[in-house]
Each structure stands twice: as structure tokens, then as C-alpha cells.
Amino acid sequence: MKKIIVLVLSGILFSGVNSCWAVKKKQTPEQVKIVYLTLLEKPRPKLSNLDLPIENEGIQGGEIGIRDTNGTGRFMNQEFSLQTIKIPYNGDVIGTFRKLQKEGIQLFILNIPSGKLLELADLPEAKESLLFNVGATADRLRYQDCRTNILHILPSAAMQADALAQFLISKRWKKWFLVIGRREEDRLYAAAMRRAAKRFGGKIVAEKIWEYGPDARRTAQAEVPVFTQSVDYDVLLVADVIGEFGEYLMYRTWEPKVIAGTQGLVPTSWHRTHEQWGAVQMQSRFLKTYGRMMTPLDYSVWSAVRAIGEGATRTRSVKFRNIRNYIQGEKFVLAAYKGQKLTFRKWNGQLRQPILLTAARALVSVSPQRQFLHQFSQMDTLGYDRPEVKCEMQ
């Protein structure tokens, strides 16, 4: 009888140990690994002592995104991690990508130029990867060089230009004087503004190239009035992406005029003055955590992380194909403090989103403007719509 009791107790104890191990094994979270890869810019002349470079811009947006995503993921037995890699401006982006691929990474958030982005996307090993673009605004990626493995988080140059154009037309400021910087990115921004003018009924009455050099601090008082004379216009549009001269045009034009574009009234995905639709909560958390305000790059990386998290939690899976198919599917939506659910355009992988129109210390408006309608989504009045896209997703 004693032997029977001992055997029964041993069986109960053994099964209890097995149960403990089973629970422990079940509680080990499944991993979702993400890489944020950023190519550092070539050093440029210092234009101002007021806006110092942000050392971990983008990275900290990703970190807070991981924190938010793990808050949900732990209930699904999922754990998300973000590895950050900074590559020198003359470093090997392709080699770094291939090495990460061999380590099993398939989800990449990329802050790299458009040419490098296409080069990565076309690698044979990249076909089973998903590349989230947070650094290249080039329109050709959205209407000419589309790729099925690229999703564009940040708004394109065309989306920003269209957002600004809608507001200017709604104010009946239809005559635009376009001032263009000396860099390639300035020319691309100017091209987007020309397209927006044609699309919404604006008229570019004059164009001039800024040829007074990159530092206008000492000479703007004399040069800008002469530069802006003899033109009948409502708005001075500025295409000066890195800020070589645009700030010095304000309050110095021959006649008092609105300044807009890359300086003055600026279209952007995120701004420190944005507090609507719960954004104040995000702004406060970010400021408390990092001691600074969230930037558009931080917001883009945060959005990419949240999109991946949404794919994993909605499918209850950490498998790459399940996450990718959900994000690129019809059911995907992203809540991102914009007052609307954000989705990806099927024809070019661009994230639909409202665009903020901001001054230095004020949110002026949000586009799309009400009077610009669309048969499917009003957000598709910003950027390249389906009939305008020349490429098929490859």
C-alpha cells in the first residue's frame, strides 16, 4: 500500500514539474527583430549655431515605438527588438545589408538616399525582405521606380507640395514666385511645386535661382529686396531643403509677402506644435523620455515600428510572410495621431497620411483641405494617384 501511495505521489510531482516546464516554455516570447539602418550624411558647412544636430534622431523614435509595440506584444507572447546601425557616408551599405540578411533579418527601416534604396531593393536576397523607407522623398520611387518590397513611410515631395498648394489655393493666393537653391534636392522640390501648381490651379509667375552663396546672414538685407523686385506675386515659394538661405528671405522681400515651402509655412509629417488627435500625449512622452521634441524622422521610424507591430499582433504570428502580407493587405490600418487611419497605397507602397502645415511655433492648417475631393480617399489628393503612376510594382 505504501508503495502505491509513493508511486502516485511521484507521478503527481513529476507531472507537476512537466507542467511548470510547459508553462515556462510557453511564456518565452517569440521574437520579432527589426533593423534601423541609417547612412550618415557627408559633413556640410555649419549654417547656424541655433539648431544643433540631434545625435540620435530617428533612433529614439524607433525606441519609443518598440516600447509601445511591446506593450501590446506581451499579451500575444511576442517581443520586438530594434537594432540600430549607423554607416559612415562613404561606408558599405550593400555589404552591411547582406550581412544582416545572412543573420536572418528581414524587416528593415532605412534612412538612406533613393539610389541606394533601389540598389538594395533589387538585390536577389532582398526579395524576401520588407524595406521601410524613412529617408527618401524622391517622387520617382512612387511613380516610376516602384518596388513591391519597399513601403514609403515619410511623405513624398509631391505629397508635401500638394498639401501646401491646396492651402494656398484655398486662401486664393494663386500667384507664386519660386526661388530655387543650388542643390539637386532643391531642384526636385521645385519640380514637385510646379506639378502642384498645374494640378490645383496655381500659377508660377517667376522662377529664380539663388546665386548669392550658401551663407546669406550678412548680405540678405541688401540682396533680398533687389532679388524680389519687379514681380507681381502672392507667395514666395522657397526650395532650399538644407536651409542655406531660405530663413533669410523672411521680412526682407521688396513687398510684404507670405513665405512658404522649405521655410516659412512648411508642409511636414510631424511638428512640435501638433497636439490634435492625441498627439499631445505622444509629444509629452517623447519630451519626458528624451528631453527634446519629436522630429519628422523620429515620427517616421516610430510609424514603421508600429506598422510591423500591427502586422504581428493582428496575425498573431512572428513569421515574416504573415507580417508582410498583412501590412500590404486590405485590412491594415495604422493609428498614428493624425485623426484618420493610415493605409498604404497598393499602386506604389506610399503611406497615405494628412500633412501638417506649420510655422516655427504654430500649426497653421492640415491638408488635405476640405474642398479638394476624391472618389475613394481624400488623402489621395496628396501625391501621385493611381492614374498618374507609370510603373507597376516590381
N, C-alpha and C positions, 0 to 999 in steps of 0.2 A: 504493500500500500504506500509506504514511504517513497519507494522508487517511482511509483506512478505520479505522486504529487511533485517530486523533484523534476521529473520529465516534463510535466505540464507547465510548471513554473519556468523551466528553462526555455520551453517553446514560446511562452508569453514574452519572456525577457528578450529572446532572440528576435522575435517578430517586432518587438518594440524598438530594438536597435535598428532593424532594417527600415522601419517606418521613419525613424529620426534621420537616417541617411537619405531616404527618399525625399523627405521634406527639405533637407539641406541642399540636395541636388536640385530640386525644383526651384529653390529660391536663388540659385545662381543666375544672375540676369544674362540674357542674350545680348551680345554686343553689336552696336552699330558704329562703325568707325568712319569718321569724316576727316578729310584733309583740307585745310585752308592754305593755299599756295599763293604767295604774293611776290611779284617781281619788283624789287626796289628800283625807284627811278634814278636815272643819272643825275648827279648833283647839279642844281641850277643856281644861277645868281640869286642871292638873297634880296628880295624886293621890299621887305618890310620887317621891322622888329616887333610889330604888333601881334601878328598871328604866327606863333611859333609852331614848328612841325609837331604833330602828335605821334609819339613813338609807337604806340600800339593801336593806331586807328584801324578799324576793321576787325582786328583780333579780339578786342574787348566786346564788340558787338556779337561776335561768334560765341564768346564765353558766356555772355548772359543768355544767348539763345540756347546753348547747351543746358544751362541751369533751368530754363523754362521747360525745355523738352524733357529733361529727366524728371521734372516734377510730375509729368503725365506718364512718362515711360515706366516709372517704378511700379505703377499699378498693372502694367502689362508685362512685367518681368523683363523689361528692356532697359539697356543702359547705353547712352550716347556719349561719345568722346570726340574731341576736336584736336587734331594735331596741326600745329602751325609751322609752316616752313617759309622762311624768307630767303629769296635768292638774290644775290647781287645783280645789278643792272646788266653786267656782262657775263652772268652765270649761265649754266646749262639747264634750261627749263625742260627740254625734251628728256635728257638723261635722268633728271630728278623724277619726272613723271613715270618713266619706265621702271625705275627702281621701286617706286611706291606701288605700281601695278603688280610687280612681282611679289610684293609683300601682302597682296590681297586687297588693296584699297580700290574701291570702285566709285566712291562718292567724293567728288572734288568741288571745292569752291575756289574759283580762280580770279585773281586780280592781276591780269596780265593784258598786254596790248592785243588788238584784234588779230594781227598777223600770227602771233604766237598761239592764240586761241584756236584758230583754224588749223594750224600745223598740228597741234595736239589732237584735235577732234578727228583729223584724217588718219591718224596712226591706226594700223590694224588692231593693235591691242586696246585702243580706246573705244572700240565698238561696244564693248561690254562695260562701259563706264557712263556716268552721268556727270556732265560738266556744268556747273552753275556759274554763269558769267556775272561778276560784280564789278568789273573794271573797264569794260569796253563799251562805249556808247555808239560806236560806228554803225550807221544805218545799213551799210552793205551786209552786215551779219543778219539783218532782219528781212531784207527784200531780195538779196542777190546770192549771198553765200550762206544759206540756211543749212543747219545740220540737225539731225534727229537726236544726237547725243548732247546738244547744247540747249540749256534753258537760260534765258536772259532775265536776271532779277532786276537790275537797275534799268531805268527808263532810257530809251534811245534818244539820240539828238533830235530826231523827228518828233518824238512824244513831247519833249521839253519845248521845242519850238511851237508845236501846235497848241500846247497849253497856254503859252504866252500870247500867241496870235489870237486865240479865241477871246481872251480877256481884253486885249487891245481893241479888237473889232466890236466887242460888246460895249466898250466905252466910246466908240466911234472915233477912235484915234487911228485913222486908216493910212496916213502918210508917214512912211518910215525912212529914216536916214541911217544906212548901215555902215558902221565903222568896223574894219576887219584888221586883226593882228597879223603878225608875220609868220605864224607857225601853221603847220598842217592842220592841227586840231581846230584852229581858228577858222580856217577855210571850210572845214567840214561843218562847223556850227553855222557859218554864214549860208552854206548851201541848204541846210535844214530850214533856216529862216526864209530863204527865197521860196522854197517849196510851200511853207506855211502861208506865206503871203498870197501865192497863187491859189491855194486851197480854200482860204477863208475870206478873200476879198481885200487883203491889204495891198498897198502899193509902195514899192521901194522906189522912192523918188531920187535917191542918190546913193552911191557907194564910194567909200574912200578907204584906202589902205593907210594905217597908222605907220608913218615912216620916221617918227621922231626919236626912235630908240626905245629900249625897254624900261628906262627909268625916267618917268615924267614928273617926278616930285618937284624939281627945281624950275622946270620950264613950262609946265602946264598953264600957269596963269597967263602967259603971253601967247602960247601956241594954240590952245583950245578955242578961244574966241575967233581967231582967224580961220582955223580949221573948219568951224561950223557956220561960217558966214555964207550968205547968198544962197541958202537952200530953204525952201518952204516945206516944213515937215512938222509932224505932231510928236513923234517919238524918235529919240536917238537910240538905235539898236546897236549893242556892243557885242562883238565876237572876240573875246580876249580870255581864253579858257584858263590860263595860269595867272592872270591878273597882272600883266606887265604895265598897263596904262589905264584900264577901264575905270578904276576908282577915281582917277584924277580928272575925268570928264565932268563929273557932277559939280554943279554950281559954277561952272566955268564956260558954259556954252554962250554963244553970242546972244541968243534969246533964251528965256527960261523954258526949258523943255523937260519932259519925262525921260529918264534914262532907264533902259531895260535890256535884258539879255544875260550875259555872264556877270554883269554888275548892275547895281540899281535894283530894279524889280526882277528877281531871279526865279526861274522855274526849277524846282528841285523835288526829289523824292521825300526828303526829310529836312526839318529845320528845328532849331531850338525853340522857336516861338509856337510850334504846333502843339496844341493842347486839347483838340477836339477828339471825340470818339474814344475816350480813354487814354489818349496819348500822354496826358499829363502824368498818369501813373507810370508809364514807361520812362518818361523824362526824369521823374523823381528817383526811380530805382537806379537808373544809369548814373545820375549825378551822385547819388549817395554811395554807390559802389566804386566809382572810378574818379570822382572829383572833377569831372568835366561833363560837357553836354554831348549827347549822341550826334554823330555826323551822318550824312547820307551813306558813306561807306559802311559805317557800323550798322546802319539800318538794313542795308543790302545783305550783309553777311548774316545778320540776325534772321532775316526773312528766309534765306537759303537754308539755314539750320532748321528753322521751324517748318519749312516745306518738307524736308526729309523726315522730321519727326512726325508730321501729319501722315506721310505715306506709311511709316512703320506702324504707328498706333492704329490707324484705320484698317489696315490689312491684318493686324495682329501678327506681323511677320517681320523678321530682320533680313529676309532674303532679298538680294539686290533686285531681281527681276520683279518681284511683287511690289517693292517700293517704287521702282521706276514706272511700272505700268500704271500704278495708282496716280502718281503725280502727273503723268501725261494723259490720264484718262478723263472722262467726263465728270466724274464725281468729285474731283479735287477742288477744294476751295481753301483759301488762306485768310484767316482773320489777322489783320496787320495794322490796326489803329488808323484806318483810312475811311471808315464809315461805310465801306462796301466790302463784300467778299471778293478777294482777288483770285483770278484764274489765269491759266496760260493759254495763249492763242495757239490753236492747233497748226496754223499755217507757218509760223516762224518761231515758236517757242518763247515769245515775249510775254512777261507777266503784265497783265492788264492792271492798271492802278491809277487813281487820281493823282494829279500833280499839284504840289503846293506852289503858290506864287508869293514870294516873300521879299520883304525889305530887311535891312540889317536887324531891326528889333521889332518887327511886326509881321504877322501873317496877313496878307492883303486879300487873297482870294484862293479858291481851289478850283481847278479845271478837271473835267470838262465843265464848261459853262452851260447853264440850263437850256439856252435857246438852240444849242447845237445838238440835233437829234440823230439817232441811228436806228436802223431797223432791228438790230439784235442787241447790242450793248452800247450805251452812250460812251463807255470808256474806249470803244473802238473808233471814236472820232479823234483819238490821240495816237499818232504814229501811223505805220503802214497797215492799211486794212487789207482784207483778203484779195480783192480785185487788183490791188496795186503791187502785190508781191510777184516777182518774176521767177522765183526759184521754187522748187519742190524740196520738201525735207529729205535730205540725203542721208 
